[in-house]
Amino acid sequence: MYRRNFAFGNSWGGHLGAAIKWLMIANVGMYILQQLFPSVTPILGLVPWRIVNEVAVYQFVTYLFLHGGFFHIFFNMLMLWMFGRELEESWGSKFFLKYYFMTGIGAGVVSFLFDSASQSVTIGASGAIMALLVAYAVANPNRTVYVYMLFPVKVKYLVAFLIAIDLFGAIGPGDGVARMAHLGGALIGFLYLKADWRVARLGKKFSNYRYERKVNKLRKERQVRPEDWEEVDRILDRINEVGYDGLTRDEKRILENASELLSRKHDS
């Protein structure tokens, strides 16, 4: 189960999740590899011409781990830590990684579609990072951050400003920055989150449907010992919050035992 609880705290400190830790290690490791063997960049970077003519589709993933210089990787990893840490803590590592790679790959696809004949190399995790910024702004729009450690600004305004810069950059003369990848990551991240929340609610509804009659019967008749009902009632409330699949093994066992007790009473 993913936790979509966005009750963030007021500090940037705290536990560094496993997903972010390994993403940072992978990015730094690949950056070092680039410095030692520069020839890997056009091989693992996203080159639309090679994707079309050499079917190098792996580049949609590998380009995320390459960077164009120290400040490129430094600021991407800083944003990953600042905004990703609380998202991973809230979502869990599994959903965080799913979101990161879905949006990062999607950003690469958008960049590719806008210029599928290009032989230029696109590298960097910036598309996925933009998606994380969008997720953070959607979750906690009024959170204040300090730009350059000096200027306080709400996250929603910061993200809107960054998107505006990429929009103007995309329609202006080329500046060597993968603007479409940034915009693609931001858009896909926003749409993916909204769609995921709707699908999650729908899935939860269908997941719980087959237990609805059983739950209603238990609530109505309460045919278990009084000392047991308090725990059963708590578990039934938990189903409303996290769904049946979100219960622990012990909670499922208690609920099944209560249901069997009710069934035996009706059969006798």
matplotlib code that plots the C-alpha trace (Angstrom):
import matplotlib.pyplot as plt

x = [0.0, 1.2, 0.7, -0.5, -0.4, 1.0, 1.2, 4.7, 6.7, 8.5, 12.1, 14.2, 16.1, 15.2, 15.6, 17.0, 14.9, 16.4, 15.1, 16.7, 19.9, 20.4, 19.3, 22.0, 24.6, 23.7, 23.8, 27.1, 28.6, 27.5, 28.9, 32.3, 32.1, 31.5, 34.6, 36.7, 35.1, 33.5, 32.5, 29.7, 27.7, 26.6, 26.0, 23.8, 22.5, 19.2, 19.9, 16.7, 18.4, 19.9, 16.6, 15.0, 17.8, 19.4, 16.4, 18.4, 15.2, 17.3, 18.4, 15.0, 16.2, 20.0, 19.9, 18.4, 21.7, 24.1, 24.8, 26.6, 28.8, 29.2, 26.6, 24.1, 24.3, 24.8, 21.5, 19.6, 20.7, 20.0, 16.4, 16.0, 17.0, 15.1, 11.8, 12.0, 12.8, 9.4, 7.6, 9.3, 8.5, 4.9, 4.4, 6.8, 9.9, 8.0, 5.6, 8.3, 10.5, 7.5, 6.7, 10.3, 11.0, 7.6, 8.0, 11.7, 11.1, 8.0, 10.1, 12.5, 9.7, 8.3, 11.7, 12.1, 8.7, 9.4, 12.6, 12.9, 15.6, 18.0, 21.5, 21.9, 22.4, 19.9, 21.1, 20.1, 17.4, 15.9, 12.6, 12.0, 13.1, 10.6, 7.9, 9.0, 8.7, 5.2, 4.2, 5.5, 3.6, 0.4, 0.7, 1.9, 1.5, 2.0, 5.2, 7.8, 11.3, 14.3, 15.7, 19.5, 19.0, 17.8, 14.4, 11.3, 8.8, 5.9, 6.5, 3.6, 5.0, 8.5, 7.3, 5.1, 8.1, 10.3, 7.7, 7.3, 11.1, 11.0, 8.0, 9.7, 12.9, 11.1, 9.6, 12.7, 16.1, 17.9, 20.0, 21.3, 18.8, 16.3, 13.3, 10.8, 12.1, 11.5, 8.0, 7.2, 8.3, 6.2, 3.1, 3.3, 3.9, 0.8, -1.4, 0.0, -0.7, -4.2, -4.9, -3.3, -5.4, -8.6, -7.6, -6.5, -9.9, -11.7, -9.5, -10.1, -13.9, -13.8, -11.4, -13.7, -16.9, -16.7, -16.3, -19.1, -22.0, -19.8, -18.8, -22.3, -23.6, -20.9, -21.7, -25.4, -25.5, -22.2, -22.4, -19.0, -18.0, -18.0, -14.3, -13.6, -15.9, -13.8, -10.9, -13.2, -14.8, -11.3, -10.4, -13.6, -12.8, -9.4, -10.9, -12.6, -9.3, -6.8, -8.9, -8.9, -5.6, -4.1, -4.8, -2.1, -2.2, -3.3, -6.1, -7.4, -7.3, -9.3, -11.9, -12.2, -12.6, -15.4, -17.1, -16.8, -18.3, -21.2, -21.7, -21.7, -24.3, -26.6, -26.1, -26.9]
y = [0.0, 3.5, 6.2, 9.4, 11.2, 14.7, 15.9, 17.2, 18.7, 22.1, 20.9, 19.8, 17.4, 13.9, 10.3, 9.7, 7.1, 4.1, 5.2, 8.6, 7.2, 4.7, 7.2, 9.6, 6.8, 5.8, 9.4, 10.2, 6.9, 7.5, 11.1, 9.7, 7.2, 10.0, 11.8, 8.7, 7.6, 10.6, 8.3, 6.8, 10.0, 9.7, 6.0, 6.3, 9.8, 10.3, 10.8, 10.8, 9.8, 6.7, 5.7, 5.8, 4.3, 2.0, 1.2, 2.4, 2.6, 1.9, 5.6, 6.6, 5.2, 5.6, 9.4, 10.0, 9.1, 11.3, 14.9, 17.7, 19.1, 19.5, 22.1, 20.2, 17.1, 19.1, 21.1, 18.0, 16.0, 18.9, 19.2, 15.4, 15.6, 18.7, 17.8, 14.1, 13.1, 14.0, 12.6, 9.2, 9.3, 10.0, 7.7, 4.9, 4.0, 1.8, 4.4, 7.1, 5.1, 4.3, 8.0, 9.0, 6.7, 7.1, 10.8, 10.7, 8.3, 10.3, 13.5, 11.8, 10.6, 14.1, 15.5, 12.8, 13.4, 17.1, 16.4, 12.8, 13.6, 15.3, 14.0, 16.1, 14.4, 15.0, 14.0, 14.6, 13.8, 17.3, 16.0, 13.7, 16.4, 18.8, 16.2, 15.9, 19.7, 19.6, 16.7, 18.7, 21.8, 19.9, 18.3, 21.3, 24.5, 27.0, 25.6, 28.3, 27.7, 30.0, 30.6, 31.0, 30.7, 34.3, 34.9, 33.2, 32.0, 29.6, 26.4, 26.9, 30.2, 28.7, 25.8, 28.1, 30.4, 27.5, 26.2, 29.7, 29.9, 26.6, 27.7, 30.9, 29.0, 26.4, 28.9, 31.1, 30.4, 27.3, 27.6, 24.1, 23.2, 20.4, 22.6, 20.1, 17.4, 19.7, 20.6, 17.0, 15.8, 18.5, 17.7, 14.0, 14.2, 16.3, 14.1, 10.9, 11.9, 13.0, 9.8, 7.6, 9.1, 8.5, 4.9, 4.3, 5.3, 3.2, 0.2, 0.6, 0.7, -2.6, -4.2, -3.5, -4.4, -8.1, -7.5, -4.9, -7.3, -9.2, -6.0, -4.7, -7.9, -7.9, -4.3, -4.9, -8.1, -7.9, -11.6, -11.9, -11.7, -8.2, -8.2, -9.2, -6.7, -3.6, -5.0, -6.1, -2.7, -1.1, -3.3, -2.5, 1.2, 0.5, -1.1, 2.2, 4.0, 1.6, -1.1, -4.8, -5.3, -2.7, -4.8, -6.7, -10.5, -10.6, -8.1, -10.2, -13.3, -11.7, -10.4, -13.9, -15.5, -13.1, -13.8, -17.6, -17.2, -15.3, -17.9, -20.8, -19.1, -18.7, -22.3, -23.7]
z = [0.0, -0.7, 1.9, 0.4, 3.7, 3.0, 6.6, 6.3, 9.1, 9.2, 8.9, 6.0, 8.2, 9.0, 7.8, 4.3, 2.6, 0.9, -2.5, -2.4, -1.0, -3.8, -6.4, -5.1, -5.1, -8.7, -10.0, -8.3, -9.4, -13.0, -12.9, -11.8, -14.6, -17.1, -15.9, -16.3, -19.6, -21.4, -24.3, -22.2, -22.5, -26.1, -25.5, -22.4, -22.9, -24.8, -28.5, -30.5, -33.8, -32.2, -30.6, -34.1, -36.1, -33.6, -31.4, -28.3, -26.2, -23.0, -23.3, -21.9, -18.6, -18.6, -19.5, -16.1, -14.4, -16.5, -15.9, -17.7, -15.0, -11.2, -10.7, -12.8, -10.6, -7.4, -7.8, -9.0, -6.0, -3.7, -5.0, -4.8, -1.1, -0.2, -1.8, -2.3, 1.3, 2.6, -0.4, 0.0, 3.7, 2.9, 0.0, 0.8, -1.3, -3.7, -4.9, -4.8, -7.2, -9.4, -9.7, -10.2, -13.1, -14.6, -14.8, -15.7, -18.6, -19.6, -19.7, -22.0, -24.3, -24.5, -25.4, -28.0, -29.6, -30.1, -32.0, -33.0, -35.6, -33.3, -32.8, -29.6, -26.3, -23.5, -20.0, -16.4, -13.9, -14.2, -15.7, -12.7, -10.3, -11.8, -11.3, -7.6, -7.3, -8.8, -6.4, -3.4, -4.6, -5.1, -1.6, 0.4, -1.8, 1.0, 2.4, 2.6, 1.2, 1.0, -2.4, -2.2, 1.6, 1.6, -0.1, 1.4, -1.2, -1.1, -3.0, -5.3, -6.5, -6.9, -9.0, -11.1, -11.7, -12.7, -15.1, -16.6, -17.2, -19.0, -21.1, -22.2, -22.8, -24.9, -27.3, -27.5, -29.1, -27.9, -24.8, -24.5, -21.7, -22.2, -21.6, -23.1, -20.8, -17.8, -18.9, -19.8, -16.4, -14.7, -16.8, -16.5, -12.8, -12.3, -14.5, -13.0, -9.5, -10.2, -12.2, -9.5, -6.7, -8.8, -9.7, -6.1, -4.8, -7.4, -6.7, -3.0, -3.6, -5.6, -3.2, -0.3, -2.0, -1.4, 2.3, 2.5, 3.4, 5.9, 7.6, 7.7, 9.2, 11.8, 12.7, 12.9, 14.9, 16.9, 17.5, 19.2, 22.8, 24.2, 25.0, 21.4, 19.7, 20.5, 18.5, 15.7, 15.6, 15.4, 12.5, 10.6, 11.0, 9.6, 6.5, 5.8, 6.0, 4.2, 2.6, 3.4, 1.7, 4.1, 7.2, 8.9, 8.8, 12.5, 11.8, 8.9, 11.1, 13.8, 11.3, 9.7, 13.1, 14.0, 10.7, 11.1, 14.6, 13.2, 10.4, 12.9, 15.0, 12.0, 11.0, 14.4]

ax = plt.figure().add_subplot(projection="3d")
ax.plot(x, y, z, "-o")
ax.set_aspect("equal")
plt.show()
